[in-house]
Amino acid sequence: MKVDTLITNIGQLLTMDKKGPVKGSDMNDLTVMEGAAVAVKDGRIKWIGSAEKAVNIQADKTIDADGKLVTPGLVEPHTHLVFGGSREEEMALKQQGVPYLEILKQGGGILSTVNATRDASYNELLEKALFHLDRMAMHGITTVEAKSGYGLDKQTELKQLQVTKEANVKHPLDIVSTFLGAHAIPPEHKEDPEAFLSLMSELFDEIKEKNLAEFIDIFTETGVFSVEQSLRYLKKAKEKGFGLKIHADEIDQLGGTELAVEVGAISGEHLAVASDNGIKQLASSNTIGVILPGTVFYLGKDTYPRARKMIDEGAAITVSTDFNPGSSVTENLQLIMSIAALKLKLTPAEIWHAVTVNAAHAIGRGYEAGTIATGRRGDIVIWDAPNYKYIPYHYGVNHANTVLKNGEILYKRGEIR
C-alpha cells in the first residue's frame, strides 16, 4: 500500500470511532489501541492497524509518534470568533465587585464589544479572527464553530458572517457558522425587543442565499429574550431550513433546556441552571448539551452546570471554551478539559468523548470530524503525553506536539505552518 503520511509507533490511539452522539454511561466506555499506526492518503484516513503491520506500508512521509498519545483533532463547538476590541479594563471592576449592569452603564460589557465590532473594518476583523484560529490550531483544535452576535444590526451581523466565511477559506481549520443576531437587545431597541427580533429574522433569506450560516442561535434569558419570543424566532428559522441552537438556562432557570428539546435544536448551550425536568428531557432527546465551564470559572461563580447529572441521566454532552472577549477569554480547549475534570467531575473518558465525537455532532459534523476512521478527514493530534488521562491531569499548558489537518502538518511544537 502506498500512502502520503504514516504515523507509527503510537503509544495509545483513541479513534473515537462510534456512532454518535455518545450518550450517558457509554461516554465512559473508551477503546484504546496500543502500539498502533495510522495511514493517510489524499487527506483521508486510509488505514488503521498495528505498528507491526505498518512496516509493509510505503509512505511519502513517516512520523514516529515515539510512544505518544494520538487522538482525533479536537472539535470546538461554541465560540464567538469574530469581534472587535478587548475588555481587559473590566477585570479590575469585576474584582472590585462592580455589578455587570453598572459596567454596562460605564460603556463596558457586551455593548463595548458591539461598538468595537461595528467600528472595526472587515480586514481588521478578518486578521483578528485568523490570529485566534492559529491559537486554536496550536492547541489541537481542527474544527470550530463560530457565532456572530456582536453587531446587533443588519450591516455588522452580515459583516461578521462574511468574515467567518472568508476565514473558512483562508485558514486550514474547518469553521461552522452560526447566526446569533439575537444575542442581546441593542439600546436602540430596548423598549421593543419584538421589533429587533423581526429585524434579525429579516436576514434569514440573505444568510441562506449567500450560505453565510448553517445554524440560528438565540440567547434565551431574563432581560434578553423570553421562551415565547425564542420559540417564535426559532420556528421562523426552522421554516427557512436552518439548524437550531439555543443559549439556554445560563443565569435564570427559564425552561430554555426544555425549549431546545421542544424545537429539536441540535444543541442547548450553557445549561448552567437547567432544571431536573430539563435534564431528563435532554437525556431522552437527540439534543446535545454544550457545557461551558470556562465561563463559570472566569466569572468567578460557584455554581457549575450539572454535567455529571446529565450524563448519569443518559444525555450526550460536550464541553467548549465559549471563547469570547467578555466571559471566557481563552482558545485553550485543553484547559477546559481540566476544568471539566475538576469542577464538572467528568472522567477522562467522558471528557475525550465530549471534545471529539460529541462536539462534532453538536455542530453537524459527526460525519466528518471527531473520529479517526477509514474515509474520514485526516485530522489528527500527536500529544506530548503518555496516555489519554494525562491531558486533563496536567492543566494550563499546551500538550499538542503535532497537529495534522487533512493529513498535512499544520502545527509542530514551536511552529505554526
N, C-alpha and C positions, 0 to 999 in steps of 0.2 A: 504494500500500500504506500502511495506517495501523498504526503500532506504538506501544508505550508508550515505549520508550527506543531511541535510536540513538547508537551510539558511532562516530564517524567521525574521519578524519584520523589513522588508526593508522599509526605508523611501521613496526613489524613486528608481525604477528599470528601467534601459534602456536595452531593449532586442536587439535593433537594428536589429530586425528580418524583413528584407526587401530583396526583390530580387535585388541584386546589380549587378554592382556598381550603387550607387545612384548618380543621375546627377542633375545639375542645381538647380532650386528652391526646388526640392524635398529634397535637403540636409538640408534645413531649417525646414523640417517637421519632428518633433521628437515626438514619442509616449512615454509617461511617465506613468508607473504604480506606484501607491502609495499603501502603506500597503500591499506589495506583499511578496511572498515566492518562493523559487526555490529549487527543489529536484534533487539530482544527484545519479545515480546508475551505477556501473561498469564504472566510468569515463565519463559518458554521462549524459546530461540533461534528466531527466525522466519526470519532471512535473514542470509547472509554473502556479501560481494562487495567490489567496489572502491569506494573513496570517491567516484569519479566517478559511478558509477551510484546511489549513495545519495542524490544530490541530489533524486531523484524520490520519496523516501520521506517521508511525513508522520509526525512523531513528537511525542508529548506532551512529551518531554524529549530534548534533543540534547546529547551530551557530546563536546566537542572533545578528542581524545586528544593533540593538539599534537605529533604525530610520535613519541609514546612507544611502548614495548613493551606489548602486550596479550596476555594468556595466560588459560587456564582458571584458576579458583580452585585453589589448592594443596590437595592431599589428604594429610592426616597419618594414616599407617596404624598407629601404635603409640604410645599414651600411657597413663599411669596418672593419669587426670584427677582422680579423686575421692580425696582423702586429707586427713587432719588434720595440723596442725602443720608444722614445718620442721626442718631438721637442719644449720643453719649452724655450730653448735658443733663439728661433726665435721671441718670443713675443716682447722682447726689441727691436730687429731690426725693426720689423714692426712698433712699436711705434715711432721709430726714422725716419720713412719714407723710410727705405731702400727698394728699389724695389725688387719684388719677383725674378726677373732674377739675381739680384746681390746676393740674398740669395742662389740661386742655385749655383752660381759660388763659394761661400764660403763653399759649401758642404752641404747646408741645403735643404729645400724644399722636394718635393716628393722623390728625389733621396737619401736623407738621410734615409728616411723610407725604400726605396728599399734596400739599403745596409744593414740596420739593420735587415730587414726581411730575406735577403739572409744569413746573418751571424748567425741568431738565429737557435737553434736546434728545431727539431719537438716538443719535450716535452716543451721547453720554450714557443713556440707559443701556444701550447695547454693550458698550465697553464694560460697564459695571457688571452686567449680567454674565458676560463671558469670564470676567475675573472670578466671580463666585462659582461658576461652573468648573473652572480649573481647580479651585479648592475642593469642591465636592469630589472631582475625579481623583485627586491626590489621596483622598480618604476612602477610596474604594467604591464610590458610587458610579454606576454606569447608566442608570435610567432614573429620571427625575420628573416629578410633576411640578408645574409652575402655575400659580394663580395670579390673576390680575387683582384689582381691588384697591389700588392707591390712586385712582383717577377720580372716581365718583362723578365723572361727567363723560359724555359720549366720546369726545375727542381724545381724552387722556386714556380712557379704558381701551379704546381701539389702538392707541399708540403702544400701550403695554403689550397687548396681544400680538401686534405686529413685530415688536421687538422679540418676543418669545419665539415667534415663527422663524424669524431670521436667525436667532441664536441656535435653533434646532438644526438649521442648515450649516451654520458656520462652525459649530462645536461638535466634537465627536459624540458627546453624550446624547442619548435619546431623551427628548423632552415631550411630555404630555401636557397639553394646555387646558386650563380651566378658567372660565369667565366668572369672576367673583365681583361683578359690579355692585352687587348688593352686600357690600362688606360693612358699610356704615351709612349713616344718613348725613350728607353734607349740610353745612349751615344754611345754605340757600333753600333747602327742602325740609328743614327741621320741623316745620308745622304741618307738612303734608307728605309723609313718607309714601303714601299710595301713589302720589304723582311721580315720586322718584323711582319707585319700582316700575311704574309704567314706562318711564323714560329708559330705564335699563333694558326692559323687555323689548323695546323697540329696536334694540341692537341685535336681537336673536337672528333675524333673517340675514343681515350682513355678515355676522360672525359665521353662520353656517355656509353662506355662499362663498366666502373667502377662506374657509377652512381655518379659522383662527382659534377655535377651541373645540374640544370634544365633550367637555362637561360644563354644567352650570352649577354654581355653588351659591349659597346664601347664608348669612350669619343670623341664626335664629336665637335671639337673646333679648332680655329685658332692656328697654331703651333703644333697641335696634329694630328687628322685625319679629312680629309675633308668629306663633304657629300658624294661625289662619292666613296671615299675609304670605308666609313662606309657602304654604300649601298651594295657594293660587298661583304664585310666581313659578313654582316648580312644575306645576301642571302645564303651564304655558310652555315651559322649556321642554318638557317631555313630548308635548304635541309637535314641537319643532324637530324632534329627533335627537335631542341631546341626552347624554347620560347625566345622572344627577348625583350631587354631593351636598352635604349639609354640615356647616359649623353648628354643632348642637350641644346643648347642656354643658357649656363651658363654665358658666358662672352660676346661673339660676336653673333650677330643675323645672323646665317648662314643658317637657314632653317632646323635645327635639329628637331623642333617640327613637321614640315610637313613631314620630313623623318620618324619619329616614326609612324605617321598615315599611310604613304605610305606602309611601310613594315608590318603593322599590329602588331606592338610591343604592348605588354601588358601594357607598361608604357613608357612615356617620362619623364626624371628626371632632376631636376633643373628648366629649363624653365624660368630662371630669366629675359631673354630679348626676350621671344617669341613674334613674330610679331602678328599683328591683324589677318592676314590670318591664321597663325599657330594656334591661339586660336580658330578661327572659325572651322578649320578642326578638331581640338581636340574635340570640342563640338559635332561635327557630327559623331564622330567615337567611337569605343569601347576602344580606348587607354586612359589610366588613367594618369593624370598629378601628378607626385610625387614632391611636392614642399618642398624646403629645406631652410626655413627662418633662421635657426640657423647658416648656413654658411655665409649668408649676414651679420648677426649680429656679428659673431665672427671676420670676416674680416674687420669690421668697415666700410662697404659700406652703401650707402644711398638708392640704388635702389633695392627694393624688387620685387619678382615676382608678376605679376598682377593676383593673385589668385581670387580676387574679380571679375574681369572681366571674368575670366574663368568660374566661377560659373554662373555669370549673363548671359553668352552666352550659358550655358547649359552643360558645361563639368563636368566630375567626377574628383575630385582631392582628394589627400591625403597629409598629411604632415609627415615629418620624421626628425630625428635628423641629418642624414648624419654622424653619429658617425665615426670619423676618427682622426688621430693624428695631422693633419695639419690645417684644416679649420673649424672643428666643434667638439670640444673635450668634448662631453657630452653624457652620456647614458640616460639622463633625458628627456623623451618624454613629460612629463608634462610641463617642461619649454618651449618646442617648442609650446605646445598648447597655452601658454600665449603670446608668440611672434606672433603666428598666429592671435590671437585676436587683439593685439596692432598694429602690423605692416602690416598684410595682411587684416585686417578689416573683419575677419570672425566672424560669430555669434557663440555662444556656441553650438548650434545645429549642425551647419556646421562642427565645429571642431570635435565633437564626431563622426559624420559620417566619417570624414577624418582619424581618428585614430583607427577605428574598422572595419566596414564592407567594406569600400572602400579600406583601406590598405590591407585587406585580399585578395580582388580581384586583387590588384596590384601585388601580389606575387603568384597568382594561388591557393589561399587557401580560396576562397569565399565559398566553400562547407564545410569548417571545422571551421574556426576561425572567430572572429569578431562579432559574434552574440550569444545571449542566446536563443536557440530554442530547442525544443524536438528533441533528437537524436544527437545534436551537442556535441562537447567536452565540458567538464565541466571546462572551462577556465573563471574564474570569479574574479573580484576585488571588495572588500568592501573598500570604501573610507572614510577617516576622513573628510567628507564633508556632509552638509545637503541637497545639491541639485546639479544638473549637471552644473549649471552656476558657482559654486564656484571654481572648479579646475583651469580654465584659469584666474579667477579673482585674486586668491591668488598665486602669482608667486614665483618661485625659491626654493620651498621646496617640500618634498615628502609627498603626501597626502595618499598614499596607506597604509591601515590598515592591510588588509589580502589579500593575493594573492593565489588563488587556481588554480592548473594545473591538468586537468583531474580529478577534484573533490577532489584532495588531497591538503592540505595546504602546499604551497611552501615557503611562507613568511608570517610572522606575525610581526607586529610592534616590532622592536627590535631584531628580529632573522631571519636568513635565514636557511632553512632546506634542 
